[in-house]
Amino acid sequence: MPAGELLGGAAPDAPSAAAARDAWFGAEPWTVPGTRTLVSGRATGTLVGGNLALLAATVGTPYAPPDAACGVVVLEDVHEPPYRVDRMLTQLLQARWFDGVLGIALGQLTGCGGADEVLVERLTPLGAPVLAGLAVGHGRPQLSVVLGDRVDLDADAQVLRQGVSGRPAHCRSDGWVRTACPGLRVSSVRLAPCLPLVLASAATLPSPSPGSGSVLLAIGGGW
């Protein structure tokens, strides 16, 4: 995977490096383009989600990431056959993890042949805007996104905008409002409210200054 190549000293491709710099050094706003509109619409909320297998493995445990309520979900995975993708999505749906989701951004499904159809079948009935084809996950380019950041998903314009300014509250078109970022949990460490987690391929970037609170992760690399 690209993160592994970076750790081994391989040079990142230009789009991956640029997106990682934007995420790490706080360039706002920046965009991650998609390629396919599955459900039309637009949503603004806190970015949650990540690797589908890790989400399914941790749901219902003390280490589960924030749920999708009043958020925009990003999903990606690698080398998972369609029946496993179907099982993991069904598990999250039955656990009510997707309840109140505002929008869904689908990243790379590398080596998951045919899983796109499963995602369409399981996620489009939720009624939220769905944009597919974002270069986020285990392929190249591997663009960076920030979990816990405020984002704007425009499925019709086929773009996910990161670093959107505004108050930390997110509203649905039906007027439902919830204060964002009650606190993120990663492993056994309780993080400060609204602390962003960077999902990036930027293993070669310099470490943050002490006390900066940023956490750099490689997608698919585990927590």
C-alpha positions in Angstrom: 0.0 0.0 0.0 1.2 3.6 -0.5 1.8 4.2 3.2 4.0 1.2 3.3 5.9 2.3 0.2 6.5 5.7 1.9 7.8 4.1 5.0 10.2 2.1 2.8 11.5 5.3 1.3 9.5 5.5 -2.0 8.7 9.0 -3.1 4.9 9.9 -2.9 3.0 10.9 -6.0 2.4 14.6 -6.3 -1.4 14.6 -5.6 -0.9 12.4 -2.5 1.9 14.6 -1.2 0.0 17.8 -1.8 -3.1 16.5 0.0 -1.1 15.3 2.9 0.6 18.7 3.3 -2.8 20.4 3.2 -4.1 18.1 5.9 -1.0 18.2 8.1 -0.3 22.0 7.9 -3.9 23.1 8.0 -4.5 24.6 4.5 -8.2 25.4 4.5 -10.3 24.7 2.8 -9.1 22.0 0.3 -11.1 19.5 -1.8 -11.1 15.8 -2.5 -12.9 15.1 -5.8 -15.2 12.1 -6.5 -16.2 10.6 -9.7 -19.8 9.2 -9.4 -22.9 10.6 -7.8 -25.0 7.8 -6.4 -27.5 9.9 -4.5 -27.9 13.6 -5.3 -27.7 16.2 -2.6 -25.4 18.1 -0.2 -24.5 17.8 3.4 -22.3 19.5 5.9 -21.1 17.8 9.1 -18.3 16.2 11.0 -16.2 13.7 9.0 -16.3 10.2 10.6 -15.7 6.6 9.4 -12.5 5.3 7.8 -11.6 1.7 7.1 -14.8 -0.4 6.8 -13.3 -3.6 8.4 -11.9 -1.6 11.4 -15.3 0.1 11.9 -17.1 -3.2 11.8 -14.6 -4.8 14.2 -14.8 -2.1 16.8 -18.5 -1.2 16.8 -20.1 -1.8 20.2 -16.7 -1.8 21.9 -15.1 0.9 24.0 -12.7 1.6 21.1 -15.3 2.3 18.5 -15.0 5.7 16.7 -17.8 8.2 16.7 -21.0 7.1 15.1 -22.5 8.6 11.9 -25.2 10.7 13.6 -25.1 14.3 12.2 -21.9 13.4 10.3 -20.5 12.7 6.9 -19.1 9.2 6.6 -16.1 8.3 4.6 -15.5 4.5 3.8 -12.7 2.6 2.2 -11.2 -0.9 2.3 -8.8 -3.3 0.6 -8.9 -7.0 -0.4 -12.4 -7.6 1.0 -14.7 -9.7 -1.3 -18.2 -8.4 -1.8 -19.8 -10.9 0.6 -17.6 -9.6 3.4 -18.3 -6.0 2.5 -22.0 -6.9 2.6 -21.7 -8.5 6.0 -19.8 -5.6 7.5 -22.2 -3.0 6.2 -25.2 -5.1 7.4 -23.5 -5.3 10.9 -23.1 -1.5 11.1 -26.7 -1.0 9.8 -28.1 -3.4 12.4 -26.0 -1.8 15.1 -27.7 1.5 14.1 -24.2 3.0 13.5 -25.5 4.9 10.4 -28.6 6.4 12.1 -28.8 10.1 11.5 -26.0 10.1 8.8 -26.0 13.3 6.7 -23.8 12.2 3.8 -21.6 9.4 2.6 -18.3 9.6 0.7 -17.0 6.3 -0.7 -13.2 6.0 -1.2 -11.2 3.3 -2.8 -12.2 -0.4 -2.6 -8.9 -1.8 -3.7 -9.1 -5.4 -4.6 -12.8 -5.6 -3.6 -14.1 -6.5 -7.0 -17.8 -6.0 -7.4 -18.3 -4.4 -3.9 -19.6 -1.2 -5.5 -22.9 -2.8 -6.1 -23.2 -3.9 -2.5 -22.5 -0.4 -1.3 -25.2 1.0 -3.6 -27.7 -1.6 -2.4 -27.0 -1.1 1.3 -26.3 2.7 1.6 -28.6 4.4 -0.9 -31.8 3.5 1.0 -30.5 5.7 3.9 -31.6 8.7 1.8 -28.4 10.7 2.4 -26.3 12.1 -0.4 -23.7 9.6 -1.6 -20.6 10.4 -3.6 -18.3 7.6 -4.8 -14.9 7.4 -6.4 -12.8 9.5 -3.9 -9.1 8.7 -4.1 -9.0 7.9 -0.3 -7.8 4.5 0.8 -5.2 2.0 -0.3 -4.6 3.0 -3.9 -2.7 5.8 -5.8 -3.2 8.6 -5.5 -4.0 8.3 -1.8 -5.5 11.6 -0.7 -5.7 12.7 2.9 -8.8 13.5 4.9 -9.2 14.6 8.5 -11.5 12.7 10.8 -13.3 15.1 13.2 -13.0 18.0 10.8 -16.0 19.9 9.5 -16.6 19.0 5.8 -19.1 19.8 3.0 -20.1 17.0 0.7 -21.6 18.1 -2.6 -22.6 14.9 -4.4 -23.9 16.8 -7.5 -20.6 18.8 -7.9 -18.8 15.6 -7.0 -16.5 17.1 -4.3 -15.8 16.7 -0.6 -14.6 20.0 0.8 -12.4 19.8 3.9 -11.7 22.5 6.5 -15.1 24.2 6.1 -15.5 27.0 8.6 -18.5 27.4 10.9 -19.9 26.6 14.3 -19.4 23.0 15.6 -23.1 22.1 15.1 -24.5 20.3 12.1 -28.1 20.6 10.8 -30.1 18.3 8.6 -32.6 19.8 6.1 -35.3 18.7 8.6 -33.9 21.0 11.3 -32.3 18.3 13.4 -29.2 19.7 15.2 -26.6 18.1 17.4 -23.4 19.7 18.8 -20.4 18.1 17.1 -17.4 16.4 18.5 -18.5 15.4 22.0 -15.1 13.7 22.2 -13.2 11.2 20.0 -11.9 7.9 21.2 -8.9 6.2 19.7 -7.6 3.0 21.3 -7.7 3.6 25.0 -6.8 7.3 24.9 -9.5 9.9 25.4 -8.8 12.8 23.1 -9.8 16.4 23.5 -13.1 17.5 21.9 -12.9 18.1 18.2 -9.3 16.9 17.9 -8.8 16.1 14.3 -7.4 12.7 13.2 -5.5 12.8 9.9 -5.9 9.8 7.6 -2.9 10.2 5.4 -0.2 8.5 3.4 2.3 11.1 4.7 4.6 9.0 6.8 7.6 11.0 5.6 6.2 14.3 6.8 7.8 16.0 9.9 6.4 15.2 13.3 4.0 17.7 14.8 5.4 19.9 17.6 4.9 18.6 21.1 1.4 19.4 22.5 0.0 20.2 19.0 -2.6 17.4 19.5 -2.6 16.2 15.9 -2.5 12.5 15.2 -1.2 11.2 11.8 -2.5 7.9 10.7 -2.1 5.9 7.5 -5.4 4.6 6.1 -5.7 0.9 6.7 -2.7 0.9 9.0 -4.7 0.3 12.2 -5.2 2.4 15.3 
